[in-house]
Structure formats: C-alpha cells, structure tokens
Amino acid sequence: MTVRTRIAPSPTGDPHVGTAYIALFNLCFARQHGGQFILRIEDTDRVRSTAESEQMILDSLRWLGVEWDEGPDVGGPHGPYRQSERGEIYAEYARQLIESGHAFKCYRTSEELDELRESRKAAGMHLALKSADLALPADEQARRESEGWPHVVRMQVPATGTCVIQDMLRGTIEVDWAQVDAQILLKSDGMPTYHLANVVDDHLMGITHVLRGEEWINSAPKHQLLYEYFGWEMPELCHMPLLRNPDKSKLSKRKNPTSINYYRRMGYLPQAVTNYLGRMGWSMPDEREKFSLDEMMAHFDIQRVSLGGPVFDLEKLTWLNGLYIREELDDEGFLKALMEWAFNEQYVKQILPQVRPRVETFSEVAPLAGHFFSGVPAISETSFDAVKLGREDLVKLLQFLVWRFEVLPAWHKEALLGEVKALSAHFELKMKDLLAPVFIAITGSSASTSVMDAMAILGSDMTRARLRHAIAVLGGVSKKQAKRFEKEFREL
C-alpha cells in the first residue's frame, strides 16, 4: 500500500497558519512512509471562495517549503483537484445514496428548521435533527417536489446507539448517535458540503490516512457512516491537537495574527516558521528545538505528537527566527534574504507611485515610506492627541474597522474604500476625520503616503495587526465595552 495524505484548504481568506501546520504534518507523514502528499482545494463556498485566495494558499505553502505531488496547479491522475469542478461526481454519489435509502431530499424551509430546533430546545430534547424530525406529510412532500421548491439532500443517521471511531493518536472514540444530525450532503445550489465532498474525494483519490484538526472529531461519525453506505474502506484517522493562544484559547485572528502572509511580511524566515510549526505538539527524538524540514521528514513519527494543545507563542517564534538569522545566514545570505523580504522589485514597484511624487531627494524616501518596510509602528497614546474624537469613540472606530476588514472577501483599494465610507456614514464623520486615527495606526505618523494605498499594499493581516496594536495602545476594549460595541456593530 502506498501511503497517500492530503490537505484540503478553503480559499476564503488569508492562508492560515493552522492550514500550514496540518499540511506540514501530512507531508512529513507521507514522506516518512515513502508516500505521496496531495493538495485539494475545497472551494464549494461560491460566495467566499476566490482565485486570489487560492493563489495565496499555494504561494504561502511553497514559501514554507511544503510541496505536493498532485494538485490544481501541478495536475495528477485523480483530477480535477478543485471541488467546484467536481460537481457532477458529487451529484451522482448523492443520487446513489438516495436510491439506496441512505439519504433523502429535505424541503424544509429555514424558518421551519428554526421552529423545530426551538421547540426541541424548549422540550429539553437533543438538538440534532433526524430524518423523522424533518419528515413532511407525504402529500406536502409531493407538492413541494412537484412545484420545484428548493431542497437539500441529507443523510440518514441512526437515532440511537453509539458510533465507535478509531484514531491513530486517541485510540477509541465514542460518539452518541443522538448528538449527530441528519447532515446536509448537497446544498440547495447543488454544491456539496464538506462532508460528502471530503469522503468521495478521499476515496477516489486513494487517500489512506487523514490527518486533520481535532475540531473534526464530531464529524467523524458522519464520515464513517458514509464510507459504510458506499461500501468503501475508510482511511485511518488522526485528529491533531489545535493550535492555541498563550491563554490556551483556540488560535484565532481576533487574538493573534494567523495569516502566513503576516509572518512573511514581518520578515520571518520561512525555514524558521516551518521549524516552529513542526514543534507544535511534536518533537525530534533528541528533543532539539532547531531542525530543518528534511530532518523533520527523516525522523518523523506520528506517535510523538502530544495531545496537550500546542501553544503558538509569538515570542518563541521570534527567538527561533533570530537563531536562524544569526546561525544560518552569512552576510551574503542575510543580504539576499533581506532583498527577497521587502526590497524586491515586485514589492517596491507597488510603493514607488506612493513615494516618487512626494520627494525631492532620496534621503526623504526612508522617513516617508518606512512603514512599508517595518512591522508594528512605534506609537503611544499621545500619538492620537490631535485626533478630534473621544477615547471610547476612537477605540470603537478602530475596532469596527478591524471587524469590517475581517470579513472582507477581496483586499483591494476600492473594497477598503467602501468599508471606510460605510463607517464614515455610521459615525457621521467626514472621511478626513475618520481616517486621521487610521493614518496614525497604519503609518505611525500623521503625515505620510496615502493610508488607503498603504493598507492595500500591506495586506489584510498586517493592516489588522496594526489596527489591533493601536487599540491596545489606547487601552484596549473592556468586556463591558465589547458587548456594547458588538451590539452596535451588528446593527450596522
């Protein structure tokens, strides 16, 4: 048997360090067994998936040294490798499940589903909806079907009993079927959910081992059941521990920069980031902290993974990166890495139109454009003294901007301008007054290049990191404030 592992990221935003962490362990497991590693794009979310995000995923993984044997850009015998291009395959397997009685068409409306859940909650019943709960009277089912009502395809799930899952790290896992709902397999737009696409693709692509985050443990019974329905052999499962913040909470972009692009823009070396991700819950046999990707692949043993919840400590990563700079780079290597980091032609060409019209001597370039080549600006509370806003309104404005930017599907100047205009109207401020504190947060000064262009060039994660830093400098957001802010933000 040839070991085959995969990673299936969704192209719906900045490439997440959690994706890189799981990809790294899948790659090492495959290579350690002389196997193959596949990259598949889970782009069934038509609204949020973008080609730009897909390219960022490919670029960031390659930057880290993660390479795949098959994928959307390199091809392979099991393509296509984008789920959006495999719709007919999923529809056929969904049809098979319906014909065998293992799935059914559900014509329930969202309002009806909400009522069902609320009534069950009020009665103290389990919230997982089964086929019997969702069933319509036969004549009503026939009417909706004949009239062409929108519908989804759901899988049949046992109402009682226990599902037993075998996990490479955790051993036997038991899940009560009463807690598992009749999962949607095909959405009303004909696109599959993760659950159907994941199972069908893993089988057709010959995946033998699935290493994924522990957040998928509760989905494992549904996947195992689908394998049984199809009569297929299920890959071995290994649920990796989630990356954690220092306070042990799940690593999230609201507390830490989570985009690989952020660490790349901050000037971290790719081999240091890869090394650090490799240390997340795993260790070399000799326990050394600094090792290359080749060394990790050569010594990899999945049983050395700890389930304790690896902490993503930015200070530790920065320390490790410093070791790489001092120990792995001579002067020539340092200069080359520095040029590749930010002083490369592609990046500088984006900045030149912002700088050239504003300077008369080259000595003015560094003070004017320094924010393009730095991390978080050195600002303090006094930096905002000239801003004509009260402290709470100032913090709220910056926080609202962070939240708006977090869900922005495309990162370019026009999209950013739309968000700024929306907040300008909400706060009843002129654009100039609203952008004044943003200018300071992003550039570190009150006089520099266009802040809108700066945010577009710096990228989403770096922009949000600078805004969050400014909020922290201004005292942060208390729990009481957060509740008020979130209520007002939802009403926007």
ABEGO torsion letter per residue (X at the ends): XBBBBBBBBBBAEBBBAAAAAAAAAAAAAAAAAGBBBBBBBBAABAAABBAAAAAAAAAAAAAAGBBBABEAAAEEAAOBABAAAAAAAAAAAAAAAAAAGABBBBABBAAAAAAAAAAAAAAGBBABBBAAAABBBAAAAAAAAAAGBBBBBBBBBBABEBBBBBBAAAEBBBBBAAABBBBBABBAAGBBBAAAAAAAAAAAAGBABBBBBAAAAAAAAAAAAAAAAAGBBBBBBBBBBBBBBAAGBBBBAAABBABAAAAAAAGBBAAAAAAAAAABGBBBAAGBABBBAAAAAAABBAAABBAAGBBBBAAAAAAAAAAAAAAABBAAAAAAAAAAAAABAAAAAAAAAAAAAABABAAAAAAAAAAAABBBBBBBAAAAAABBBBAAAAAAAAAAAAAAAAABABBBAAAAAAAAAAAAAAAGBBAAAAAAAAAAAAAGBABBBBAAAAAAAAEAAAAAAAAAAAAAAAGEBBAAAAAAAAAAAAAX
